[in-house]
Amino acid sequence: MKAPRVEFCGEWYDITPGQPFFVGRESDLIIDENPFLHRRFLSISDENGLWWLSNVGNLLSATVTDTTGQVQAWLAPGARLPIVFPELTVMFSAGSTTYEFTIHAEAEYFGTNDMTALSAGTTTVGPVHLTSSQRLLIVALAENVLRQDFPGRGEIPASVDAAARLGWTQTAFNRKLDNVCDKLDRIGVRGLRGGRGKLATGRRARLVEYAVSSRLVDANDLVLLDREKFERESAEAAKATSDNGDTGIVHTGSAAAEDSSPRALTRP
């Protein structure tokens, strides 16, 4: 059984059979020096003829998906799952930063069919129906993750910064965030339900994890941010022009009127 390989930020890491491969702050794969990240968070090891991905931390969870985004698992502390697809994407958040790496395996025990058509700017992906403003909100939160040349790490903006990016008030942003989180929670997406003691940063990060890993949004959707900004600035410019026109003075071209006056038609 050939060992899988791990790809992170464009670099490849080999795994030795019989030895667990750890991922974390002080591990075989050092993700970051982020103090919110466990020293040893995840491990990859072989047992009973299978390779396993295990969460050996005690606080953070990870989102694991296949390449199509149709198969997704929530890997809580103490949980593990077999590596049964040729490629798995692993995403997790620590503090305000979201990380991503890929596991590449030789064996393929299960396969998936690409039954979900993805199109940038559309509002339907699988069973999730998003309004245009809900999609904009998700893309604004996931912008730094989606703009990466190589999957690795991306900062999740604060609500005030994301609201400013969209030209929304803080109240409007929070209301739309509540709506999209409630919508996804109703279809079974875990980690989005607000409650006592749950930090807003964790909810935003979990939303980005799910949206990116499930292909709910992708890099093609980034154009929506530029389009929204252009439309907003055009509307503001048109309004400013209209306001100035109401108080401005209109010149009627008196010089041209003088040229066509009777004096210009006198005979010598």
C-alpha positions in Angstrom: 0.0 0.0 0.0 1.7 3.2 -1.2 1.7 6.1 1.2 -0.2 9.2 0.3 1.5 12.6 -0.2 0.6 16.0 1.2 0.6 19.3 -0.7 0.7 22.6 1.1 1.4 26.0 -0.4 2.9 24.4 -3.5 5.3 22.2 -1.5 5.1 18.4 -1.3 5.6 16.2 1.8 6.2 12.4 1.8 4.7 10.1 4.4 6.5 7.1 5.8 4.5 3.9 6.3 4.4 2.8 9.9 5.0 6.4 11.2 2.2 8.9 11.9 2.6 12.2 10.0 1.5 15.1 12.1 0.1 18.5 10.9 0.1 21.5 13.2 2.2 24.3 14.7 5.1 22.1 15.7 4.7 19.0 13.5 6.0 17.2 10.4 4.1 19.7 8.4 4.4 23.1 10.1 1.3 25.0 9.0 2.1 28.3 10.8 3.2 29.8 14.1 -0.3 30.8 14.8 -0.8 30.5 18.6 -4.5 29.5 18.0 -3.3 26.4 16.2 -2.5 23.1 18.0 1.0 21.9 18.1 -0.3 18.6 16.8 -3.7 19.0 15.2 -4.1 16.3 12.6 -2.3 13.1 11.9 -2.1 10.7 8.9 -1.3 7.1 9.6 -1.8 3.6 8.3 -3.9 0.9 10.1 -5.7 -2.2 9.0 -4.8 -1.8 5.4 -6.1 1.8 5.2 -4.7 5.2 5.6 -6.5 7.4 8.1 -6.8 11.1 8.8 -7.3 11.8 12.5 -8.0 14.9 14.6 -5.6 14.6 17.5 -6.4 18.1 18.8 -8.8 19.0 21.6 -10.5 22.2 20.3 -10.3 22.8 16.5 -12.3 20.9 13.8 -11.5 20.4 10.1 -13.6 20.2 7.0 -12.6 17.4 4.6 -14.0 17.1 1.0 -13.3 15.3 -2.2 -12.4 17.1 -5.4 -16.0 17.6 -6.5 -17.1 19.1 -3.1 -20.1 16.7 -3.0 -18.7 14.5 -0.3 -17.9 16.5 2.9 -17.0 15.5 6.4 -16.7 17.5 9.6 -13.7 16.1 11.5 -14.2 17.0 15.2 -11.6 16.5 18.0 -11.0 12.7 18.5 -12.6 11.8 15.2 -11.0 10.0 12.3 -11.9 9.0 8.7 -10.3 6.7 6.1 -8.6 8.2 3.1 -10.7 6.6 0.3 -10.5 9.2 -2.5 -7.5 9.9 -4.7 -7.5 13.5 -3.6 -8.9 15.1 -0.4 -9.0 18.8 0.5 -8.6 19.6 4.2 -9.6 23.1 5.5 -9.6 24.5 9.0 -9.4 27.8 10.8 -7.4 29.0 13.8 -8.2 32.5 15.0 -9.0 34.6 12.0 -6.9 32.6 9.5 -8.2 29.7 7.3 -5.7 27.0 6.1 -5.9 24.4 3.4 -3.9 21.5 2.3 -4.4 18.5 0.0 -3.9 14.8 0.5 -3.0 12.8 -2.7 -3.4 9.0 -2.5 -2.8 6.3 -5.1 -5.7 4.1 -4.1 -9.3 5.0 -5.0 -11.9 3.0 -3.0 -14.8 5.3 -3.9 -15.5 7.6 -6.8 -18.0 10.5 -7.3 -19.7 11.8 -10.4 -19.8 15.5 -11.1 -23.5 16.0 -11.0 -23.5 19.6 -9.9 -22.9 22.2 -12.6 -21.1 25.2 -11.3 -21.3 28.6 -12.9 -19.9 31.8 -11.7 -22.6 34.3 -10.8 -25.4 31.8 -10.6 -27.4 31.5 -7.4 -28.0 27.8 -7.2 -25.4 25.1 -6.4 -26.8 21.7 -5.5 -29.5 22.1 -2.8 -28.3 25.5 -1.7 -30.2 28.5 -3.1 -28.5 31.9 -2.5 -29.7 35.4 -3.2 -27.3 37.7 -5.0 -26.5 39.6 -1.8 -25.9 36.4 0.1 -23.4 35.3 -2.5 -21.7 38.6 -2.4 -21.3 38.4 1.3 -19.7 34.9 1.1 -17.3 36.0 -1.6 -16.3 39.1 0.4 -15.5 36.9 3.4 -13.7 34.3 1.2 -11.8 36.8 -1.0 -8.4 36.4 0.5 -8.7 32.6 0.3 -10.0 32.6 -3.2 -7.2 34.9 -4.5 -4.4 32.5 -3.5 -2.2 31.1 -6.3 -1.6 28.0 -4.2 -4.0 26.9 -1.5 -2.6 27.4 1.9 -3.7 30.2 4.1 -5.9 33.3 4.0 -7.1 35.9 6.4 -10.9 36.2 7.1 -11.8 39.9 7.3 -13.6 41.3 10.2 -17.3 42.1 9.7 -16.7 45.8 9.6 -14.1 45.4 6.9 -16.2 43.1 4.8 -19.2 45.4 5.2 -17.1 48.4 4.0 -15.8 46.3 1.0 -19.4 45.9 -0.1 -20.6 49.4 0.8 -23.1 48.0 3.3 -23.9 49.2 6.8 -22.8 47.0 9.6 -26.4 46.3 10.5 -27.3 45.1 7.0 -24.1 42.9 6.8 -24.9 41.3 10.2 -28.5 40.6 9.1 -27.5 39.0 5.8 -24.8 37.0 7.6 -27.5 35.7 10.1 -29.7 34.8 7.2 -27.2 32.8 5.2 -25.9 31.0 8.3 -29.4 30.0 9.3 -30.1 28.8 5.7 -27.0 26.5 5.7 -27.7 25.4 9.2 -31.1 24.2 8.2 -29.7 21.9 5.5 -27.2 20.4 8.1 -24.1 22.4 7.8 -22.5 22.3 11.2 -20.6 25.2 13.1 -22.7 28.1 11.8 -25.4 28.3 14.5 -24.9 31.3 16.6 -25.3 30.8 20.3 -24.1 31.8 23.8 -20.3 31.8 23.9 -19.8 31.4 20.2 -17.5 34.0 18.6 -18.5 35.7 15.4 -15.0 35.1 14.0 -15.6 31.3 14.3 -18.8 31.5 12.4 -17.4 33.6 9.6 -14.4 31.2 9.3 -16.7 28.1 9.2 -18.8 29.8 6.5 -15.7 30.3 4.4 -14.5 26.7 5.0 -17.8 25.3 3.9 -18.4 27.6 0.9 -14.9 27.1 -0.6 -14.6 23.3 0.1 -18.1 22.6 -1.2 -17.5 24.8 -4.3 -20.4 27.0 -3.3 -18.1 29.9 -4.4 -14.8 29.8 -6.3 -12.3 32.2 -7.8 -14.6 32.9 -10.8 -17.0 34.6 -8.4 -14.5 37.3 -7.5 -15.7 39.3 -10.5 -18.9 39.9 -8.6 -17.1 42.1 -6.1 -15.7 44.3 -8.8 -19.0 44.5 -10.6 -20.8 45.4 -7.5 -18.3 48.1 -6.7 -18.5 49.5 -10.2 -22.3 49.7 -10.1 -22.3 51.3 -6.7 -19.7 54.0 -7.7 -21.6 54.6 -11.0 -24.8 55.1 -9.1 -23.1 57.5 -6.7 -21.6 59.5 -9.6 -24.9 59.7 -11.3 -26.6 61.0 -8.2 -23.8 63.6 -7.6 -24.2 64.8 -11.2 -28.0 65.1 -10.8 -27.6 67.0 -7.5 -25.1 69.4 -9.2 -27.4 69.9 -12.1 -30.3 71.1 -9.9 -28.2 74.0 -8.6 -25.9 74.8 -11.5 -26.2 77.5 -14.1 -26.8 76.5 -17.7 -25.1 78.6 -20.5 -27.1 78.9 -23.7 -24.3 79.9 -26.1 -24.9 83.7 -26.5 -21.9 84.1 -28.8 -23.5 82.0 -31.5 -26.7 83.9 -31.1 -24.8 87.2 -31.8 -23.3 85.8 -35.0 -26.7 85.2 -36.4 -28.1 88.6 -35.4 -29.5 91.1 -38.0 -26.3 93.2 -37.7 -24.3 90.4 -39.2 -26.5 90.5 -42.3 -26.2 94.3 -43.2 -25.2 95.2 -46.8 -22.0 97.2 -47.6 
